[in-house]
C-alpha cells in the first residue's frame, strides 16, 4: 500500500522519537556516552525528515514538532561536545578541567530534561494524532525530495571547495547528514562509501573547531592552565590545517571519480 506523504513521514518521525526517548534512562544514568549520542541522532533524523518534506506538510503539526525536537536536541549539545573532547585528552590538568565542565553540563542537561517532560508528552500526542491527507503519495513526494537533496548537496560541496571556510565545511557536513538520513529512512539505503569518507573528515573537522573554541574560552577563565591551553590550541590549529588539506584532497578525488 502506497501511503500518503503525511502518514509515511508521521510514522517515521514517531519511530525515531520513540527511539530517542528510549535513550533517556541511559542519559540520566550517565554511565554510557553512547546513550546521549543516540538520543541526539534520532532527534536530528526526525527533524531532518520534517524539514525535507515541510512544503508538503504545511497543514500538519510538522513545523511545531520540528522546532520542539530541535530544542530537545539542543540542550544536549554542550555535553556531547565535552564528552568527545574528554575522550581525546591524555590524563592531566586539562582533562581534569574538562571533566569538571562535563559534570556541570550534565547537571544542566538533567535539569533541562526535567523541564521538557511536558514538551515530550505534547510531541507524542501530536505524533499519534491523525494527520489530514492532501492526496500526494509518499513515493511521488520522495522522488521530488531526492532530486532536491542531490541539488542542494552538490551546491554545498562546490561552495565549500571554492571558499574553503569553516562555516562552509560545516554546512556541507550538515547537508551530507541530511542526505544520509533521507536515504536511510525513505529510500531504504545504508550509508554509502563516499558518505563515510566525507562524514569522517567533516566530523573530525567540526570537533576540532568546537574544541578550539572551548580552549579559547578557557584561556580567559582558567589562567592557571594558560600554558597547557596554549599548547593544545597550537596542536588543534595544526590539526585543523591538516583536516582542511585532507578535505580539499577528498574533494579533488571525488571530482576525478565523477
C-alpha positions in Angstrom: 0.0 0.0 0.0 1.3 3.4 -1.0 0.8 5.7 2.0 0.3 9.4 1.7 3.3 11.6 2.4 1.7 12.8 5.7 1.2 9.4 7.1 4.5 8.0 6.0 6.5 10.8 7.5 4.4 10.8 10.7 5.2 7.1 11.1 8.9 7.5 10.6 9.2 10.5 12.9 7.2 8.8 15.6 9.5 5.8 15.5 12.6 7.9 15.6 11.2 10.0 18.5 10.4 6.8 20.5 13.9 5.6 19.8 15.3 8.9 21.1 13.2 8.7 24.3 14.3 5.1 24.9 17.8 6.5 25.4 16.8 8.8 28.3 17.3 6.3 31.1 20.9 5.8 29.9 21.4 9.5 29.5 20.2 10.2 33.1 22.5 7.5 34.5 25.4 8.9 32.6 27.3 5.6 32.5 27.5 5.3 28.7 28.1 8.4 26.5 26.6 6.4 23.6 23.1 6.9 25.0 23.4 10.7 24.7 24.8 10.3 21.2 21.9 8.1 20.1 19.4 10.4 21.7 20.6 13.3 19.7 21.0 11.3 16.4 17.4 10.1 16.5 16.1 13.6 17.2 18.2 15.0 14.4 16.9 12.4 12.0 13.3 13.3 12.9 13.9 17.0 12.4 15.6 16.4 9.1 12.6 14.5 7.7 10.2 17.1 8.8 12.3 19.8 7.2 12.9 18.0 3.9 9.1 17.4 3.4 7.9 20.6 5.1 6.4 22.1 1.9 4.1 19.1 1.7 3.3 19.1 5.5 2.2 22.7 5.9 -1.3 21.6 7.0 0.1 19.3 9.7 1.9 19.9 13.1 5.2 19.2 11.4 6.6 22.7 11.8 5.8 22.9 15.5 7.2 19.4 16.0 10.4 20.3 14.2 11.0 23.3 16.5 10.4 21.2 19.6 12.6 18.3 18.5 15.4 20.8 17.7 15.1 22.4 21.2 15.1 19.0 22.9 18.3 18.1 21.0 20.0 21.5 21.6 20.0 21.1 25.4 22.4 18.1 24.9 24.9 19.7 22.5 27.4 21.1 25.1 27.6 17.8 27.0 28.2 15.8 23.8 31.0 18.2 22.7 32.6 17.8 26.1 32.2 14.0 26.0 34.1 13.9 22.7 36.8 16.3 23.9 37.3 14.5 27.2 37.8 11.1 25.5 40.6 12.5 23.3 42.6 14.2 26.0 45.5 12.5 27.9 45.5 12.4 31.7 46.4 15.7 33.2 45.1 19.1 34.4 43.4 19.9 31.2 41.5 16.6 31.1 40.5 17.2 34.8 39.2 20.6 33.9 37.1 19.3 31.0 35.8 16.6 33.4 34.6 19.3 35.7 32.8 21.1 32.9 31.2 17.8 31.9 29.8 17.4 35.4 28.4 20.9 35.2 27.0 20.3 31.7 25.3 17.0 32.9 23.7 18.8 35.8 22.3 21.4 33.4 21.1 18.8 31.0 19.3 16.7 33.6 17.5 19.9 34.8 16.6 20.8 31.2 15.3 17.3 30.5 13.1 17.5 33.6 11.7 20.8 32.4 10.9 19.3 28.9 8.8 16.4 30.3 5.5 18.1 29.3 7.0 19.0 25.9 7.8 15.4 25.2 4.2 14.4 26.1 2.9 17.0 23.7 5.2 15.7 20.9 4.0 12.2 21.4 0.4 13.4 21.3 0.9 15.3 18.1 2.7 12.3 16.5 -0.2 9.9 17.3 -3.0 12.1 16.1 -4.4 11.5 12.6 -2.8 13.9 10.2 -5.0 15.0 7.3 -4.1 13.8 3.8 -3.8 16.1 0.8 -3.6 13.4 -1.8 0.1 13.2 -2.7 1.7 9.7 -2.3 4.8 9.2 -0.3 6.6 7.7 -3.3 5.8 10.7 -5.5 6.9 13.2 -2.9 10.1 11.2 -2.2 11.2 11.4 -5.9 10.9 15.2 -5.7 12.8 15.4 -2.4 15.5 13.1 -3.7 16.2 15.5 -6.6 16.1 18.5 -4.3 18.6 16.9 -1.8 21.0 16.0 -4.6 21.0 19.6 -5.9 21.5 21.1 -2.5 24.3 18.7 -1.7 26.2 19.5 -4.8 25.7 23.2 -4.3 27.1 23.0 -0.7 30.0 20.8 -1.9 31.0 23.3 -4.6 30.7 26.2 -2.3 32.9 24.5 0.4 35.6 23.6 -2.2 35.6 27.1 -3.6 35.7 29.1 -0.4 37.4 26.6 2.0 35.9 28.4 5.0 35.0 26.6 8.3 31.3 27.6 8.0 31.1 26.2 4.5 32.6 22.8 5.5 30.2 22.8 8.4 27.2 23.5 6.1 28.4 20.6 3.8 28.6 18.3 6.8 25.0 19.1 7.8 23.8 18.5 4.2 25.6 15.2 3.9 23.9 14.1 7.2 20.5 15.1 5.8 21.2 13.2 2.6 22.2 10.1 4.6 19.2 10.3 7.0 16.9 10.7 4.0 18.4 7.7 2.2 18.2 5.5 5.3 14.6 6.5 6.3 13.0 7.0 2.9 14.9 5.0 0.3 16.0 2.1 2.5 19.7 2.6 1.7 22.5 2.3 4.2 25.5 4.7 4.4 27.4 4.8 1.2 31.2 4.7 1.0 31.5 8.3 -0.2 29.3 9.4 2.7 31.5 7.6 5.2 34.7 9.3 3.9 33.2 12.8 3.9 31.4 12.3 7.3 34.6 11.1 9.0 36.7 14.0 7.7 34.0 16.7 8.3 33.1 15.2 11.7 36.7 15.4 12.8 37.0 19.0 11.4 33.8 20.1 13.3 35.1 18.5 16.6 38.4 20.4 16.2 36.5 23.7 15.6 34.4 23.1 18.7 37.5 22.2 20.8 39.4 25.3 19.7 36.5 27.5 20.7 36.4 25.8 24.1 40.1 26.2 24.6 40.0 29.9 23.7 37.2 30.5 26.2 39.0 28.6 28.9 42.2 30.6 28.4 40.5 33.7 29.8 38.7 31.9 32.6 41.3 29.5 33.9 44.7 31.3 34.0 46.4 28.5 35.9 46.1 26.4 32.8 47.4 29.0 30.4 50.4 27.1 29.2 48.5 23.8 28.7 45.7 25.6 26.9 48.0 27.5 24.6 49.9 24.3 23.7 46.7 22.5 23.0 45.4 25.4 20.9 48.6 25.2 18.7 48.1 21.4 18.3 44.4 21.9 17.4 45.1 24.6 14.8 47.7 22.4 13.2 45.3 19.5 13.1 42.6 21.8 11.6 45.0 22.8 8.8 45.7 19.1 8.1 42.0 18.4 8.0 41.4 21.3 5.6 44.1 19.8 3.3 42.5 16.4 3.6 39.1 17.8 2.7 40.4 19.5 -0.4 42.2 16.3 -1.5 39.0 14.3 -0.9 37.0 16.8 -3.0 39.5 16.6 -5.8 39.3 12.8 -5.7 35.5 12.9 -5.9 35.8 15.3 -8.8 38.0 13.0 -10.8 35.8 10.0 -9.9 32.8 11.7 -11.5 
